[in-house]
Amino acid sequence: MQFRICFSKPFKRSLQQLRKRYPQIQSDIESAIEVLFLHPSLGILIPHTIGVRKLRVPSSNMARGKRGGFRLLYLLDIEKNCIILLFVYAKPIRENLSQKEIESLVKEVLEEE
């Protein structure tokens, strides 16, 4: 099954913020998207969510590999055949998103549609 990529408003905002500090983030995320096209369920399923997944994305601007790079949160929407990119954050700046923050993101994205 071929999925298409859907960019949510929260994702676009977070990417824009990170671009100021990490100029290569665009190409890093594009590489991750290519991988998601081939393996949509590659990311780790976040417990207690409606299918939100988290994918490690290495950063070209940080010499830390995947562990210290970015985290890409996304949702597989099987009905709409879409991989919805929810949010991206830099691991050195932020450890994790809380359950409440993830729920808020999902709610905002579902209201967009």
SEKELUM-569621 format. One record per residue (C-alpha): residue in three letters; residue number from 0; x, y, z. Coordinates in steps of 0.5 Angstrom, whole numbers, m for minus. Layout:
// residues N
{type = ALA seq = NUM px = X py = Y pz = Z} .
...
//
This chain:
// residues 113
{type = MET seq = 0 px = 0 py = 0 pz = 0} .
{type = GLN seq = 1 px = 3 py = 7 pz = m2} .
{type = PHE seq = 2 px = 2 py = 12 pz = 3} .
{type = ARG seq = 3 px = 2 py = 20 pz = 2} .
{type = ILE seq = 4 px = 5 py = 25 pz = 7} .
{type = CYS seq = 5 px = 1 py = 30 pz = 10} .
{type = PHE seq = 6 px = 4 py = 36 pz = 14} .
{type = SER seq = 7 px = 0 py = 38 pz = 20} .
{type = LYS seq = 8 px = 0 py = 45 pz = 22} .
{type = PRO seq = 9 px = 4 py = 44 pz = 29} .
{type = PHE seq = 10 px = 9 py = 40 pz = 25} .
{type = LYS seq = 11 px = 10 py = 46 pz = 20} .
{type = ARG seq = 12 px = 11 py = 50 pz = 26} .
{type = SER seq = 13 px = 16 py = 46 pz = 30} .
{type = LEU seq = 14 px = 20 py = 45 pz = 23} .
{type = GLN seq = 15 px = 20 py = 52 pz = 22} .
{type = GLN seq = 16 px = 23 py = 54 pz = 29} .
{type = LEU seq = 17 px = 28 py = 48 pz = 29} .
{type = ARG seq = 18 px = 31 py = 51 pz = 22} .
{type = LYS seq = 19 px = 33 py = 57 pz = 26} .
{type = ARG seq = 20 px = 38 py = 53 pz = 30} .
{type = TYR seq = 21 px = 39 py = 47 pz = 25} .
{type = PRO seq = 22 px = 40 py = 49 pz = 18} .
{type = GLN seq = 23 px = 40 py = 42 pz = 15} .
{type = ILE seq = 24 px = 34 py = 39 pz = 19} .
{type = GLN seq = 25 px = 30 py = 40 pz = 12} .
{type = SER seq = 26 px = 34 py = 35 pz = 9} .
{type = ASP seq = 27 px = 35 py = 30 pz = 15} .
{type = ILE seq = 28 px = 27 py = 30 pz = 15} .
{type = GLU seq = 29 px = 27 py = 29 pz = 8} .
{type = SER seq = 30 px = 31 py = 23 pz = 9} .
{type = ALA seq = 31 px = 26 py = 20 pz = 14} .
{type = ILE seq = 32 px = 20 py = 21 pz = 10} .
{type = GLU seq = 33 px = 24 py = 17 pz = 4} .
{type = VAL seq = 34 px = 24 py = 11 pz = 10} .
{type = LEU seq = 35 px = 17 py = 12 pz = 12} .
{type = PHE seq = 36 px = 15 py = 11 pz = 5} .
{type = LEU seq = 37 px = 18 py = 4 pz = 5} .
{type = HIS seq = 38 px = 17 py = 3 pz = 12} .
{type = PRO seq = 39 px = 11 py = 7 pz = 15} .
{type = SER seq = 40 px = 10 py = 3 pz = 21} .
{type = LEU seq = 41 px = 18 py = 3 pz = 23} .
{type = GLY seq = 42 px = 17 py = 8 pz = 28} .
{type = ILE seq = 43 px = 16 py = 6 pz = 36} .
{type = LEU seq = 44 px = 9 py = 6 pz = 38} .
{type = ILE seq = 45 px = 8 py = 11 pz = 43} .
{type = PRO seq = 46 px = 3 py = 7 pz = 49} .
{type = HIS seq = 47 px = m4 py = 10 pz = 51} .
{type = THR seq = 48 px = m4 py = 14 pz = 44} .
{type = ILE seq = 49 px = m9 py = 13 pz = 38} .
{type = GLY seq = 50 px = m3 py = 10 pz = 34} .
{type = VAL seq = 51 px = 2 py = 16 pz = 34} .
{type = ARG seq = 52 px = 9 py = 13 pz = 33} .
{type = LYS seq = 53 px = 16 py = 16 pz = 34} .
{type = LEU seq = 54 px = 22 py = 16 pz = 29} .
{type = ARG seq = 55 px = 29 py = 17 pz = 31} .
{type = VAL seq = 56 px = 32 py = 22 pz = 26} .
{type = PRO seq = 57 px = 40 py = 23 pz = 25} .
{type = SER seq = 58 px = 42 py = 30 pz = 25} .
{type = SER seq = 59 px = 47 py = 33 pz = 20} .
{type = ASN seq = 60 px = 48 py = 39 pz = 25} .
{type = MET seq = 61 px = 50 py = 35 pz = 31} .
{type = ALA seq = 62 px = 55 py = 30 pz = 32} .
{type = ARG seq = 63 px = 51 py = 25 pz = 36} .
{type = GLY seq = 64 px = 48 py = 20 pz = 31} .
{type = LYS seq = 65 px = 40 py = 18 pz = 32} .
{type = ARG seq = 66 px = 41 py = 18 pz = 39} .
{type = GLY seq = 67 px = 42 py = 26 pz = 40} .
{type = GLY seq = 68 px = 38 py = 28 pz = 33} .
{type = PHE seq = 69 px = 31 py = 29 pz = 32} .
{type = ARG seq = 70 px = 25 py = 26 pz = 34} .
{type = LEU seq = 71 px = 19 py = 26 pz = 29} .
{type = LEU seq = 72 px = 12 py = 24 pz = 31} .
{type = TYR seq = 73 px = 7 py = 22 pz = 26} .
{type = LEU seq = 74 px = 0 py = 18 pz = 25} .
{type = LEU seq = 75 px = m1 py = 13 pz = 20} .
{type = ASP seq = 76 px = m8 py = 14 pz = 18} .
{type = ILE seq = 77 px = m10 py = 8 pz = 14} .
{type = GLU seq = 78 px = m17 py = 10 pz = 12} .
{type = LYS seq = 79 px = m14 py = 16 pz = 8} .
{type = ASN seq = 80 px = m8 py = 13 pz = 6} .
{type = CYS seq = 81 px = m4 py = 18 pz = 9} .
{type = ILE seq = 82 px = 2 py = 19 pz = 14} .
{type = ILE seq = 83 px = 1 py = 25 pz = 18} .
{type = LEU seq = 84 px = 7 py = 29 pz = 21} .
{type = LEU seq = 85 px = 5 py = 31 pz = 27} .
{type = PHE seq = 86 px = 11 py = 34 pz = 31} .
{type = VAL seq = 87 px = 19 py = 34 pz = 31} .
{type = TYR seq = 88 px = 23 py = 36 pz = 36} .
{type = ALA seq = 89 px = 31 py = 36 pz = 38} .
{type = LYS seq = 90 px = 33 py = 31 pz = 43} .
{type = PRO seq = 91 px = 38 py = 35 pz = 46} .
{type = ILE seq = 92 px = 33 py = 41 pz = 47} .
{type = ARG seq = 93 px = 27 py = 37 pz = 49} .
{type = GLU seq = 94 px = 27 py = 30 pz = 53} .
{type = ASN seq = 95 px = 20 py = 28 pz = 51} .
{type = LEU seq = 96 px = 13 py = 30 pz = 50} .
{type = SER seq = 97 px = 8 py = 29 pz = 55} .
{type = GLN seq = 98 px = 2 py = 25 pz = 54} .
{type = LYS seq = 99 px = m2 py = 31 pz = 55} .
{type = GLU seq = 100 px = 2 py = 35 pz = 49} .
{type = ILE seq = 101 px = 1 py = 29 pz = 45} .
{type = GLU seq = 102 px = m6 py = 28 pz = 46} .
{type = SER seq = 103 px = m7 py = 36 pz = 44} .
{type = LEU seq = 104 px = m3 py = 35 pz = 38} .
{type = VAL seq = 105 px = m7 py = 29 pz = 35} .
{type = LYS seq = 106 px = m14 py = 33 pz = 37} .
{type = GLU seq = 107 px = m11 py = 40 pz = 33} .
{type = VAL seq = 108 px = m9 py = 35 pz = 27} .
{type = LEU seq = 109 px = m16 py = 32 pz = 27} .
{type = GLU seq = 110 px = m19 py = 38 pz = 28} .
{type = GLU seq = 111 px = m15 py = 41 pz = 22} .
{type = GLU seq = 112 px = m19 py = 36 pz = 17} .
//
